[in-house]
Amino acid sequence: MSIVRLFCGTLLLLGLLGSGLLASTAQQVTLIVKWSDNLDPRQDASLVQQLEEITETRLRYVRPTSGGAHLLRTQEALNSLQLRQLLSELNSLPQLDYAEEDAPVRLNLPSPAGDPSP
């Protein structure tokens, strides 16, 4: 194998890893899900079961959020490609207003003048 082919193959692999298409680590994911018509899975457990059947993904109810949505956690570990596919499938369902990953939000606010901390 020539050094050029090896180099090109390495670049391609690194590009795929960087894009998340070949995610090397999979993990359980917490999802924020908002049902249409303010349906509440705490009142009707079949709502989560329906999502499991449609997506073929085992889900566990975690808790409600303050905005009327609910947190669900995947039972299996998902890589980034599987997560994108799951979210796409969930967001196409008419019974849901939205579904998204519960990701931490960090604010990058400027420090007050004279504050040496980063």
C-alpha positions in Angstrom: 0.0 0.0 0.0 1.4 3.3 -0.9 2.0 6.0 1.7 -0.4 8.3 -0.2 -3.3 5.8 0.1 -2.5 5.2 3.7 -2.5 9.0 4.4 -5.8 9.5 2.4 -7.4 6.6 4.3 -6.3 8.1 7.6 -7.7 11.5 6.7 -11.0 10.0 5.6 -11.3 8.0 8.9 -10.5 11.1 11.0 -13.0 13.1 9.1 -15.7 10.5 9.7 -14.9 10.3 13.4 -15.0 14.1 13.6 -18.3 14.3 11.9 -19.9 11.8 14.3 -20.7 9.3 11.5 -18.3 6.7 13.1 -18.8 7.6 16.8 -16.4 5.7 18.9 -18.3 6.0 22.1 -21.9 5.3 22.7 -23.8 6.3 25.8 -27.3 6.5 27.3 -29.0 9.7 26.3 -31.5 11.9 28.2 -34.2 13.3 25.9 -36.5 16.3 26.4 -39.9 15.3 24.9 -43.0 17.5 24.7 -46.3 15.8 23.8 -48.9 17.7 21.8 -52.1 18.7 23.7 -50.2 18.6 27.0 -50.5 14.8 27.2 -48.7 13.6 30.3 -47.0 10.2 30.4 -47.3 10.2 34.2 -51.1 9.9 33.7 -50.8 7.5 30.8 -47.9 5.1 30.7 -48.9 3.9 27.2 -47.5 7.2 25.8 -43.9 6.1 26.5 -44.7 2.6 25.3 -46.0 3.9 22.0 -42.7 5.8 21.4 -40.8 2.6 22.2 -42.8 0.6 19.7 -42.5 3.3 17.0 -38.8 3.9 17.4 -37.8 0.4 18.5 -35.8 2.0 21.4 -36.3 1.2 25.0 -37.0 4.4 27.0 -37.4 5.1 30.7 -39.4 8.0 32.1 -37.3 10.3 34.3 -39.3 13.3 35.3 -41.3 16.3 34.1 -39.7 19.6 33.3 -40.9 23.0 34.4 -42.0 23.9 30.8 -44.5 21.0 30.4 -42.0 18.7 28.6 -40.7 15.4 30.1 -37.3 13.8 30.4 -36.9 10.3 29.0 -33.6 8.2 29.1 -32.6 5.6 26.6 -32.0 2.2 28.1 -29.4 1.3 25.5 -26.3 3.3 24.7 -26.5 5.3 21.4 -23.8 6.7 19.3 -24.2 10.1 17.7 -25.6 8.7 14.4 -28.2 6.6 16.3 -29.1 9.6 18.4 -29.7 11.8 15.3 -31.8 9.1 13.7 -33.9 8.7 16.9 -34.4 12.4 17.2 -35.4 12.7 13.6 -37.9 9.9 13.9 -39.4 11.4 17.2 -39.7 14.9 15.7 -41.6 13.5 12.7 -44.4 12.1 15.0 -47.6 14.2 15.0 -48.2 13.4 18.7 -45.0 15.3 19.7 -44.4 19.0 19.6 -40.6 18.4 19.8 -37.9 16.0 21.0 -34.3 17.0 21.7 -31.2 15.9 23.6 -31.0 17.2 27.1 -27.6 18.8 26.8 -26.0 21.1 29.3 -26.0 24.8 28.4 -23.0 26.9 29.3 -23.1 30.7 29.1 -19.9 32.5 28.1 -20.5 35.8 29.8 -17.7 38.4 29.9 -16.1 38.9 33.3 -16.7 42.2 35.1 -14.0 44.8 34.5 -11.0 44.0 36.7 -12.0 40.4 37.5 -8.9 38.2 36.8 -10.9 35.0 36.8 -11.5 33.3 33.4 
